[in-house]
Amino acid sequence: MGAWGHESFANDDAMDWVAELEAEGLPAVGRALAAVEDLAGEYLEAPACSSAVAAAEVVAALRGRPAADLPEEVANWVAAHPSGSEELVQAARRAVDAITNRSELRELWEEVPDYELWRGAMTDLRGRLS
């Protein structure tokens, strides 16, 4: 796992996804969330989960509830765009729930001492999507 912290954007996959956000906008958000939702009940691999978590962070920021450590390029993108739809919010909630409950990303975090920090970050994100 190319991660350097438990925060939503503290990994290579999430930061790679930010380039997609900057290039494609809201369609990239919807696609990242749908990738997790489309696999509901199947094995959710870590790269797709990391992108979906980043997308969910964008949705939370569009709702006016950004993470304290939101990358500058994401904050700038959010400031320049309208808020997301309620449908997008619902998709973000479902994605975070699926990732938190059963995914490779969760399994990877369970193997390291910072699991509780990651779990707390996911709980915080889910709360900001409520």
C-alpha positions in Angstrom: 0.0 0.0 0.0 1.6 3.3 -1.1 0.3 5.2 2.0 2.2 7.6 4.2 -0.7 8.3 6.6 -4.2 7.3 7.6 -5.8 10.4 6.1 -8.0 10.1 3.0 -5.5 11.7 0.6 -2.3 10.2 2.2 -1.8 7.5 -0.4 -0.7 7.3 -4.0 -4.0 6.1 -5.4 -6.0 9.0 -3.9 -3.5 11.5 -5.1 -3.4 10.0 -8.6 -7.2 10.3 -8.6 -6.9 14.0 -7.8 -5.5 14.4 -11.3 -8.6 12.8 -12.7 -10.8 15.2 -10.7 -8.9 18.2 -12.0 -9.2 16.9 -15.6 -12.8 15.6 -15.6 -14.6 17.2 -12.7 -17.8 15.7 -11.2 -17.9 12.7 -13.7 -14.6 11.5 -12.0 -16.3 11.7 -8.6 -19.3 9.7 -9.8 -17.2 7.2 -11.5 -15.0 6.6 -8.5 -18.0 6.1 -6.2 -19.8 3.9 -8.8 -16.8 1.6 -9.1 -17.2 0.7 -5.5 -21.0 0.5 -5.6 -20.9 -1.7 -8.7 -18.9 -4.2 -6.8 -21.1 -4.3 -3.7 -21.0 -7.7 -2.3 -17.8 -8.5 -4.2 -14.2 -8.0 -3.1 -13.3 -4.3 -3.1 -9.7 -3.8 -4.0 -7.6 -1.1 -2.3 -6.9 1.2 -5.3 -10.6 1.6 -6.1 -11.4 2.1 -2.4 -8.7 4.8 -2.1 -10.1 6.7 -5.1 -13.7 6.3 -3.8 -12.6 7.7 -0.4 -11.0 10.7 -2.1 -14.2 11.2 -4.1 -16.3 11.0 -1.0 -14.1 13.7 0.6 -14.8 15.9 -2.4 -18.5 15.3 -1.9 -18.2 16.2 1.8 -16.2 19.4 0.8 -18.9 20.3 -1.7 -21.4 20.1 1.1 -19.3 22.6 3.1 -17.8 19.9 5.4 -14.2 19.5 4.1 -11.5 17.5 5.8 -9.0 19.7 7.7 -6.2 18.2 5.6 -7.9 18.7 2.2 -5.1 19.0 -0.4 -4.8 22.5 -1.9 -5.6 21.4 -5.4 -8.9 19.7 -4.2 -9.8 22.8 -2.1 -9.3 25.0 -5.2 -11.4 22.6 -7.4 -14.2 22.6 -4.8 -14.2 26.4 -4.5 -14.6 26.7 -8.3 -17.5 24.2 -8.6 -21.1 24.0 -7.5 -22.2 21.5 -4.8 -23.0 17.9 -5.7 -26.4 16.4 -5.9 -28.1 14.5 -3.1 -27.7 11.4 -5.3 -23.9 11.9 -5.2 -24.1 12.3 -1.4 -26.0 9.0 -1.1 -23.4 7.3 -3.3 -20.6 8.6 -1.2 -22.2 7.3 2.0 -22.7 3.9 0.5 -19.1 3.7 -0.7 -17.7 4.7 2.6 -19.9 2.2 4.4 -18.9 -0.6 2.0 -15.1 0.3 2.3 -15.3 0.5 6.1 -17.2 -2.8 6.5 -15.5 -5.1 4.0 -12.6 -4.2 1.6 -9.0 -4.9 0.9 -8.3 -1.3 2.1 -9.7 -2.2 5.5 -7.8 -5.4 5.6 -4.5 -3.6 4.9 -5.2 -1.1 7.6 -6.1 -3.9 10.1 -2.5 -5.2 9.7 -0.9 -2.0 10.9 -0.9 -0.2 14.3 -2.7 2.9 12.8 -5.9 0.9 12.1 -7.9 2.8 14.7 -6.7 6.1 13.3 -7.9 5.1 9.8 -11.2 3.8 11.2 -11.6 7.1 13.0 -10.9 9.0 9.8 -13.6 6.9 8.0 -16.1 7.5 10.8 -15.4 11.3 10.6 -15.8 11.2 6.8 -19.1 9.3 7.1 -20.3 11.9 9.7 -19.4 14.8 7.3 -21.6 13.1 4.7 -24.6 13.0 6.9 
